[in-house]
């Protein structure tokens, strides 16, 4: 399919620990075509998956470049994936290898930074000055915008907030540590918390409990979210716990960075209506100097779960312009 003049189409791919989503996006941040699949467990299968998704989209659209939003540590030049807790890449030159295979420019970015780029250009971060974009999905990613510019740190991995230890010797994390913040405040954590609540048998009349007894595999983050929207007591208790951990974590982050705006993105962040008010209360109470300082505004994403792919496409668009 031929785009209208000036649409400047690129492909954005959000590569998460659970799913891979690829979209054709125009220069206004509008998604024109979307493909989605489960994340393969091996590097070769994942790379084949990416090639296939791009190939399908290229058959339908005239795209100029590909952007990858990757849930992992990238080098400061964003050419190498050093380590990814939920993906099979270690010291992998993903963007260059993919560009060689598909014959098209490919640009990589940390997934939370990609979400921050999208919210900055097209969404809730457009009016922030010092803004934290917190992508809450399978885990927690964070993008920090200081003075309107994306902050990467000295070696390209800042700010890795999801792996701050909040519970010494707590729940094991895929990064190799224990008690990371994302193990208590993420889609994965939501399910783990629901399982713990179910084991306590505090809510025998829960529909979620009955479903879990019949089919333990049915308990997913999306199912907990749906049950919470229906008022299920187990799901609501799990979200209350997530809200508490979110507020506590945001209080610590505010003590360090003092942002004026916090945007909650990612799959769990997109459902912020279920927990945001409680998290705000916890944040307000836990931040140092509560009652005697200005606090960041906390907003839900305007782009929902699409922030990652929109941001990846924008990264590709900017990378293509810079390289020409």
C-alpha positions in Angstrom: 0.0 0.0 0.0 1.4 3.4 -0.9 1.3 6.1 1.8 0.1 9.6 1.3 2.8 12.1 0.6 4.7 13.3 3.7 3.5 10.5 6.0 7.1 9.3 6.6 6.2 5.7 7.6 8.3 3.5 9.8 7.8 0.2 11.6 7.9 0.2 15.4 8.4 -3.1 17.2 7.9 -3.4 20.9 9.7 -6.6 22.1 8.5 -7.5 25.6 9.0 -10.5 27.7 5.5 -11.8 26.9 4.6 -10.5 23.5 6.0 -8.8 20.4 4.0 -6.1 18.7 4.8 -4.5 15.4 3.1 -1.5 13.9 3.4 0.8 10.9 3.3 4.3 12.3 3.2 7.7 10.5 4.9 10.9 11.5 1.9 12.1 13.6 2.1 9.0 15.8 -0.9 7.3 14.1 -0.8 3.5 13.9 -1.9 2.2 10.5 -1.3 -1.5 10.7 -0.6 -3.9 13.6 0.7 -7.4 14.1 1.2 -9.2 17.4 2.5 -12.6 18.6 3.9 -14.3 21.6 7.6 -13.7 22.4 9.7 -16.7 21.3 12.0 -18.2 23.9 15.2 -18.6 21.8 17.3 -15.9 20.1 17.0 -17.5 16.6 13.3 -17.9 16.9 12.9 -14.3 18.1 15.0 -13.0 15.2 13.0 -15.1 12.7 9.8 -13.7 14.3 11.0 -10.1 13.8 11.9 -10.7 10.2 8.5 -12.2 9.5 6.6 -9.4 11.1 8.6 -6.7 9.2 8.2 -8.7 6.0 4.4 -8.8 6.3 4.2 -5.1 7.0 6.6 -4.2 4.1 4.4 -6.1 1.7 1.5 -3.8 2.6 3.2 -0.4 3.3 6.1 1.6 1.9 8.2 2.0 5.1 11.6 3.5 5.4 13.1 2.1 8.6 12.5 -0.2 11.6 12.7 0.8 15.3 13.1 -1.8 18.1 11.9 -1.1 21.6 13.8 -3.8 23.6 13.2 -4.7 27.2 16.9 -5.0 28.1 20.3 -3.2 28.7 21.7 -1.6 25.6 25.1 -0.1 25.1 25.3 3.7 25.0 25.4 3.7 21.2 22.3 1.4 21.3 24.0 -1.0 18.9 24.3 -4.0 21.3 21.9 -5.6 23.7 24.1 -6.5 26.7 21.5 -8.3 28.7 17.8 -8.7 28.8 16.1 -10.3 31.9 13.1 -11.4 30.0 14.6 -12.0 26.5 17.2 -14.5 25.1 19.8 -11.9 23.9 23.2 -11.5 25.6 25.9 -9.3 24.0 23.9 -9.4 20.7 24.2 -6.8 17.9 20.5 -7.0 17.2 19.9 -3.9 15.2 22.9 -4.4 12.8 22.2 -8.1 12.3 18.5 -7.4 11.6 19.4 -4.6 9.2 21.7 -6.9 7.2 19.0 -9.6 7.0 16.1 -7.3 5.9 18.1 -4.8 3.9 16.7 -1.8 5.7 17.9 0.6 8.5 17.2 -0.7 11.9 17.5 1.3 15.2 17.3 0.0 18.7 16.2 1.6 21.9 15.4 0.6 25.5 11.6 -0.1 25.6 10.9 2.4 28.4 13.0 5.1 26.6 10.9 4.4 23.5 7.7 4.8 25.5 9.1 8.1 26.9 9.9 9.3 23.4 6.3 8.5 22.3 4.8 10.3 25.3 7.1 13.3 24.8 6.2 13.7 21.1 2.6 12.6 21.0 1.2 12.0 24.5 1.1 12.8 28.2 4.7 14.0 28.6 4.4 16.8 26.0 4.1 19.5 28.7 6.5 18.1 31.3 10.0 19.5 31.9 11.6 16.9 34.1 9.5 13.8 33.4 9.6 10.2 34.5 7.8 7.7 32.2 7.3 4.5 34.1 6.4 1.6 31.8 4.7 -1.1 33.9 4.2 -4.3 32.1 5.8 -7.8 32.5 8.4 -5.9 34.5 9.1 -2.2 35.1 11.0 0.0 32.7 11.7 3.7 33.1 12.5 6.6 30.8 13.7 9.9 32.3 13.4 13.2 30.5 15.5 16.0 32.0 15.1 19.5 30.6 13.3 18.0 27.6 16.1 15.6 26.7 16.2 11.8 27.3 18.7 10.9 30.0 20.7 7.6 29.4 23.4 7.8 32.1 27.1 7.4 31.5 26.9 3.9 30.0 23.4 3.9 28.4 21.4 1.9 31.0 19.9 4.6 33.2 17.4 4.7 34.9 17.0 0.9 35.7 14.4 1.6 38.4 12.6 -1.7 38.2 15.5 -3.6 39.7 16.0 -1.4 42.8 15.8 -3.7 45.8 12.7 -2.9 47.9 12.5 -6.2 49.8 15.9 -7.6 50.9 15.9 -11.4 50.1 12.4 -11.0 48.6 10.9 -12.6 45.5 13.4 -13.9 43.0 13.8 -11.8 39.9 14.9 -12.7 36.4 17.8 -10.2 36.6 19.4 -12.5 39.2 18.6 -10.4 42.3 15.9 -10.8 44.9 13.3 -8.3 46.0 13.3 -6.0 43.0 10.6 -3.4 42.8 9.2 -5.0 39.6 8.6 -8.2 41.5 6.0 -6.3 43.6 4.7 -3.8 41.1 4.1 -5.2 37.6 1.9 -7.5 35.6 3.9 -10.5 36.7 3.8 -9.3 40.3 0.1 -8.8 40.1 -0.4 -12.5 39.4 2.1 -13.6 42.1 0.3 -11.5 44.6 -3.1 -12.9 43.6 -1.7 -16.4 44.0 -0.5 -15.6 47.5 -3.9 -14.1 48.4 -5.7 -17.1 47.0 -3.5 -19.4 49.0 -4.5 -17.5 52.2 -8.2 -18.3 51.4 -9.3 -14.9 52.7 -11.9 -14.5 50.0 -13.7 -17.9 49.5 -16.5 -16.3 47.4 -14.1 -15.0 44.8 -14.9 -15.8 41.2 -11.2 -15.6 40.4 -10.6 -18.2 43.1 -13.1 -20.6 41.5 -11.6 -20.1 38.1 -8.1 -20.6 39.4 -9.1 -23.8 41.2 -10.6 -25.2 37.9 -7.7 -24.0 35.7 -4.6 -22.6 37.4 -3.2 -21.5 34.0 -6.1 -19.1 33.6 -4.7 -16.7 36.2 -3.0 -14.0 34.1 -2.5 -10.3 34.5 -5.2 -9.5 32.1 -7.6 -11.8 33.9 -6.8 -10.2 37.2 -7.5 -6.8 35.7 -10.8 -7.9 34.2 -11.8 -9.5 37.6 -10.9 -6.3 39.4 -13.0 -4.2 37.0 -15.9 -6.6 38.0 -15.3 -6.1 41.7 -13.7 -9.5 42.5 -12.2 -9.2 46.0 -9.0 -11.2 45.3 -8.3 -9.0 42.3 -9.0 -5.8 44.1 -6.7 -6.9 47.0 -4.0 -7.7 44.5 -4.3 -4.2 42.9 -4.4 -2.6 46.4 -1.0 -4.2 47.1 0.4 -3.1 43.7 -0.8 0.5 44.4 1.0 0.4 47.7 4.2 -0.7 46.2 3.9 1.8 43.3 3.3 4.7 45.7 6.3 3.7 47.9 8.5 3.4 44.9 7.5 6.7 43.4 8.2 8.3 46.7 11.8 7.1 46.6 12.2 8.1 43.0 10.8 11.6 43.7 13.4 11.9 46.5 16.2 11.3 44.0 15.0 13.0 40.8 12.3 15.5 41.9 10.3 15.3 38.6 7.4 17.6 37.9 5.5 14.9 35.9 5.2 11.1 36.2 3.5 9.2 33.4 2.4 5.6 33.9 2.7 3.6 30.6 2.9 -0.1 29.7 0.2 -2.7 29.8 -0.4 -2.4 33.6 0.0 1.4 33.4 -2.7 1.6 30.8 -5.1 0.2 33.5 -4.2 2.9 36.0 -7.8 3.7 36.7 -7.8 0.5 38.9 -5.0 1.7 41.2 -3.9 5.3 40.5 -5.8 7.1 43.2 -4.5 4.7 45.9 -1.0 5.0 44.5 -1.1 8.8 44.6 -2.2 8.7 48.3 0.7 6.4 49.1 3.2 8.5 47.1 2.0 11.7 48.8 2.4 10.1 52.3 5.8 8.5 51.7 7.8 11.2 49.9 10.3 13.0 52.1 9.0 16.4 53.3 5.4 15.4 52.6 3.2 18.5 53.0 6.1 20.9 52.6 7.1 20.5 49.0 5.6 20.5 45.5 4.8 17.0 44.2 4.9 15.6 40.7 1.7 15.3 38.8 1.0 11.6 38.2 -0.9 10.9 34.9 -1.9 7.8 33.1 -0.6 7.3 29.6 -2.4 8.9 26.7 -1.0 6.2 24.3 -1.9 3.1 26.4 0.0 -0.1 25.5 0.9 1.5 22.2 3.6 3.9 23.6 6.4 1.4 23.0 5.7 0.7 19.3 4.9 4.4 18.6 8.1 5.4 20.3 10.2 2.7 18.5 8.8 4.0 15.2 9.7 7.6 16.1 13.2 6.4 17.1 13.5 4.9 13.6 12.3 8.0 12.0 14.7 10.2 13.8 17.6 7.8 13.3 16.9 7.7 9.5 16.9 11.5 9.3 20.1 11.7 11.3 21.9 9.1 9.1 20.9 10.7 5.8 
